[in-house]
Amino acid sequence: MTGTLLLAAAPIGRAEDASARLRAALADAPVIAAEDTRRLRRLAGDLGVDIAARVVSYNDLNERARAAGLVEDLLAGRDVLVITDAGMPGVSDPGYRLVIAAVAAGVPVTVLPGPSAVTTALAVSGLPTDRFCFEGFPPRKPGERARRLAALADEPRTMVFFESPRRLPATLAAMAEAFGADRPAAVCRELTKTYEEVRRGTFGDLAEWARDGVLGEITLVVGGAPERPGLSDPADLAAAVAAREEAGTPRKQAIAEVARENGIPKRTVYDAVVQARK
């Protein structure tokens, strides 16, 4: 019998948000892989839990090297509990590589559900929650960040990002440039903590608010792109393709882009181009 890999969600702010199952798992697990062993012991102390497990550090710097040894523990029949500083392991935190290795080794993987900054911020943002996507941290370098955001400009779903407070002003300014200053968003700061704050507004307003600096852990929720009426008239479709060709886009690519932007089959756009040329 193998052990079980247990992904444990940690409180994102208040220790009292920890579940009874998390308390029991921390007390009973034979092996705990923690992103920060000091924070783990602080959490255990706040919860009144005595940890008897062998505790190993498991973070961004060593997760690839640690995975093999933890899988050996699992194959030897020892359960391994993975816990990060806050939230769910694997969600912009260590855990993904170990899950892949455990699955490949035929080891069962399960979850202790709990707090998540992603869904918490989404719920309080005041933005649509029926469809959303998580984009993690935007790239740090300005050029890479601008390209990533430009690729998301037409994303219709609500988007959730993490960001450091130090980079938040620059990121909000970049999002205003990529998404438009009038796009609605919410900056969620210190969620579930004493100084929790949710600032809602347009990117223009939020960039101005954050210009002098913001403190605390940040989750950023961005409204999706507004629905745009698509082209349907064959002459308009052919004209859209022609405009792209004049700008240097190959015809095949131009047809694919026009079809994607208007939510119609490429064949429909192709037929419109052929008809216009006749």
For each residue, the residues with C-beta under 8 A, 3 or more apart:
1: 77
2: 74 75 77 105 106 107 108
3: 30 31 73 74 75 76 77 78 79 80 107
4: 74 79 80 107 108 109 110
5: 70 74 79 80 82 98 99 102 107 108 109 110
6: 25 29 79 80 81 82 110 111 112
7: 82 88 89 90 95 99 109 110 111 112
8: 22 25 26 81 82 83 89 111 112 114
9: 22 87 88 89 111 112 113 114 115 116
10: 18 22 43 83 84 85 86 87 114 115
11: 14 15 16 17 18 43 86 114 115 192
12: 17 86 87 115 116 117 120 191 192 217
13: 17 86 115 190 191 192 193 196
14: 11 17 192 193
15: 11 18 43 46 47
16: 11
17: 11 12 13 14 114 115 192
18: 10 11 15 22 23 43 47 114
19: 22 23 112 113 114
20: 23 24
21: 24 25 112
22: 8 9 10 18 19 25 26 47 112 114
23: 18 19 20 26 27 47 48 49
24: 20 21 27 28
25: 6 8 21 22 28 29 81 112
26: 8 22 23 29 32 43 44 47 49 51 53 81 83
27: 23 24 49 50 51 52
28: 24 25
29: 6 25 26 32 53 79 80 81
30: 3 53 54 73 78 79 80
31: 3 53 54 55 56 70 73 78 79 80 81
32: 26 29 40 51 53 54 55 56 80 81 82 83
33: 56 57 58 66 70 80 81 82 83 98
34: 37 39 40 55 56 57 58 82 83 84
35: 39 57 58 59 83 84 85 89 93 94
36: 39 40 57 59 85
37: 34 40 41 55 56 57
38: 41 42
39: 34 35 36 42 43 85
40: 32 34 36 37 43 44 51 55 83
41: 37 38 44 45 51 55
42: 38 39 45 46
43: 10 11 15 18 26 39 40 46 47
44: 26 40 41 47 49 50 51
45: 41 42 48 49
46: 15 42 43
47: 15 18 22 23 26 43 44
48: 23 45
49: 23 26 27 44 45
50: 27 44
51: 26 27 32 40 41 44 55
52: 27
53: 26 29 30 31 32 81
54: 30 31 32
55: 31 32 34 37 40 41 51
56: 31 32 33 34 37 66 69 70
57: 33 34 35 36 37 62 66
58: 33 34 35 62 63 66 70 82 94 98
59: 35 36 62 63 94
60: 63 94
61:
62: 57 58 59 65 66
63: 58 59 60 66 67 94 95 97 98
64: 67 97
65: 62 68
66: 33 56 57 58 62 63 69 70 98
67: 63 64 70 71 97 98 101
68: 65 71 72 101
69: 56 66 72 73
70: 5 31 33 56 58 66 67 73 74 80 98 101
71: 67 68 74 75 98 101 102 105 107
72: 68 69 75 76
73: 3 30 31 69 70 76 78 80
74: 2 3 4 5 70 71 77 78 79 80 102 105 107
75: 2 3 71 72 105 107
76: 3 72 73
77: 1 2 3 74
78: 3 30 31 73 74
79: 3 4 5 6 29 30 31 74
80: 3 4 5 6 29 30 31 32 33 70 73 74 98
81: 6 8 25 26 29 31 32 33 53
82: 5 6 7 8 32 33 34 58 89 94 95 98
83: 8 10 26 32 33 34 35 40 89
84: 10 34 35 87 88 89 93 94 95
85: 10 35 36 39 93
86: 10 11 12 13 115 117 217
87: 9 10 12 84 91 93 115 116 117 118
88: 7 9 84 91 93 95 111 113 114 116
89: 7 8 9 35 82 83 84 93 94 95
90: 7 93 94 95 96 99
91: 87 88 95 116 118 134
92: 136 137 162
93: 35 84 85 87 88 89 90
94: 35 58 59 60 63 82 84 89 90 97 98
95: 7 63 82 84 88 89 90 91 98 99
96: 90 99 100
97: 63 64 67 94 100 101
98: 5 33 58 63 66 67 70 71 80 82 94 95 101 102
99: 5 7 90 95 96 102 103 109
100: 96 97 103 104
101: 67 68 70 71 97 98 104 105
102: 5 71 74 98 99 105 107 108 109
103: 99 100 106 107 109
104: 100 101
105: 2 71 74 75 101 102
106: 2 103
107: 2 3 4 5 71 74 75 102 103
108: 2 4 5 102
109: 4 5 7 99 102 103
110: 4 5 6 7
111: 6 7 8 9 88
112: 6 7 8 9 19 21 22 25
113: 9 19 88
114: 8 9 10 11 17 18 19 22 88
115: 9 10 11 12 13 17 86 87 120 192
116: 9 12 87 88 91 119 120
117: 12 86 87 120 121 162 188 191 217 219
118: 87 91 121 122 134 160 219
119: 116 122 123
120: 12 115 116 117 123 124 188 191 192 219
121: 117 118 124 125 160 186 188 191 219 220 221
122: 118 119 125 127 129 132 158 160 221
123: 119 120 129
124: 120 121 186 188 191 198
125: 121 122 129 158 186 188 198 200 221
126: 186 200
127: 122 158 184 185 186 221 222 223
128: 131 132 158 223 224
129: 122 123 125 132 158
130:
131: 128 156 157 158 224
132: 122 128 129 157 158 159 160
133: 155 157 158 159 160
134: 91 118 159 160
135: 138 152 159 160 161
136: 92 161 162
137: 92 140 161 162 163 164
138: 135 145 148 149 161 163 167 171 174
139: 144 145 147 148
140: 137 144 145 167
141: 144 145
142: 145 146 170 174
143: 146 147
144: 139 140 141 147 148
145: 138 139 140 141 142 148 149 171 174
146: 142 143 149 150 174 177 178
147: 139 143 144 150 151
148: 138 139 144 145 151 152
149: 138 145 146 152 153 174 175 177 178 179
150: 146 147 153 178
151: 147 148
152: 135 148 149 155 159 178 179
153: 149 150 178 179 225
154: 225 261
155: 133 152 159 224 225
156: 131 224 225 227
157: 131 132 133 224
158: 122 125 127 128 129 131 132 133 221 222 223 224
159: 132 133 134 135 152 155 221 222 224
160: 118 121 122 132 133 134 135 219 220 221 222
161: 135 136 137 138 171 219 220 221 222
162: 92 117 136 137 218 219 220
163: 137 138 167 168 171 218 219 220
164: 137 167 168 218
165: 168 189 213 214 215 216 217 218
166:
167: 138 140 163 164 170 171
168: 163 164 165 171 172 187 210 214 218 220
169: 172 173 207 210 211 213 214
170: 142 167 173 174
171: 138 145 161 163 167 168 174 175 220
172: 168 169 175 176 185 187 203 206 207 210 220
173: 169 170 176 177 207
174: 138 142 145 146 149 170 171 177 178
175: 149 171 172 178 179 183 185 203 222
176: 172 173 179 180 181 183 203 204 207
177: 146 149 173 174
178: 146 149 150 152 153 174 175
179: 149 152 153 175 176 183 203 222 225
180: 176 183 203
181: 176 202 203 204 207
182: 202 203 204
183: 175 176 179 180 202 203 222 223 225
184: 127 200 201 202 222 223
185: 127 172 175 200 201 202 203 206 220 221 222 223
186: 121 124 125 126 127 198 199 200 201 220 221
187: 168 172 198 199 206 209 210 214 218 220
188: 117 120 121 124 125 191 197 198 218 219 220 221
189: 165 195 196 197 198 199 214 215 216 217 218
190: 13 193 194 195 196 197 216 217
191: 12 13 117 120 121 124 188 196 217 219
192: 11 12 13 14 17 115 120 196
193: 13 14 190 196 216
194: 190
195: 189 190 216
196: 13 189 190 191 192 193
197: 188 189 190 216
198: 124 125 186 187 188 189
199: 186 187 189 206 209
200: 125 126 184 185 186
201: 184 185 186 204 205 206 209
202: 181 182 183 184 185 205 206
203: 172 175 176 179 180 181 182 183 185 206 207
204: 176 181 182 201 207 208
205: 201 202 208 209
206: 172 185 187 199 201 202 203 209 210
207: 169 172 173 176 181 203 204 210 211
208: 204 205 211
209: 187 199 201 205 206
210: 168 169 172 187 206 207 213 214
211: 169 207 208
212:
213: 165 169 210
214: 165 168 169 187 189 210 218
215: 165 189
216: 165 189 190 193 195 197
217: 12 86 117 165 189 190 191
218: 162 163 164 165 168 187 188 189 214
219: 117 118 120 121 160 161 162 163 188 191
220: 121 160 161 162 163 168 171 172 185 186 187 188
221: 121 122 125 127 158 159 160 161 185 186 188
222: 127 158 159 160 161 175 179 183 184 185
223: 127 128 158 183 184 185
224: 128 131 155 156 157 158 159
225: 153 154 155 156 179 183 228
226:
227: 156
228: 225
229:
230: 261 262 263 264
231: 236 237 240 258 262
232: 236 237 262 264
233: 236 237
234: 237 238 271 272 275 276
235: 238 239 272 276
236: 231 232 233 239 240
237: 231 232 233 234 240 241 258 262 264 268 269 272 273
238: 234 235 241 242 272 273 275 276 277
239: 235 236 242 243 276
240: 231 236 237 243 244 254 258
241: 237 238 244 245 251 254 255 258 269 272 273
242: 238 239 245 246 273 276
243: 239 240 246 247
244: 240 241 247 249 253 254 257 258
245: 241 242 248 249 250 251 254
246: 242 243
247: 243 244
248: 245
249: 244 245 253 254 257
250: 245 253 254
251: 241 245 254 255 273
252: 255 256
253: 244 249 250 256 257
254: 240 241 244 245 249 250 251 257 258
255: 241 251 252 258 259 266 269 270 273
256: 252 253 259 260 266
257: 244 249 253 254 260 261
258: 231 237 240 241 244 254 255 261 262 269
259: 255 256 262 264 265 266 268 269
260: 256 257 263
261: 154 230 257 258
262: 230 231 232 237 258 259 269
263: 230 260
264: 230 232 237 259 268 269
265: 259 268 269
266: 255 256 259 269 270
267: 270 271
268: 237 259 264 265 271 272
269: 237 241 255 258 259 262 264 265 266 272 273
270: 255 266 267 273 274
271: 234 267 268 274 275
272: 234 235 237 238 241 268 269 275 276
273: 237 238 241 242 251 255 269 270 276 277
274: 270 271 277 278
275: 234 238 271 272 278
276: 234 235 238 239 242 272 273
277: 238 273 274
278: 274 275
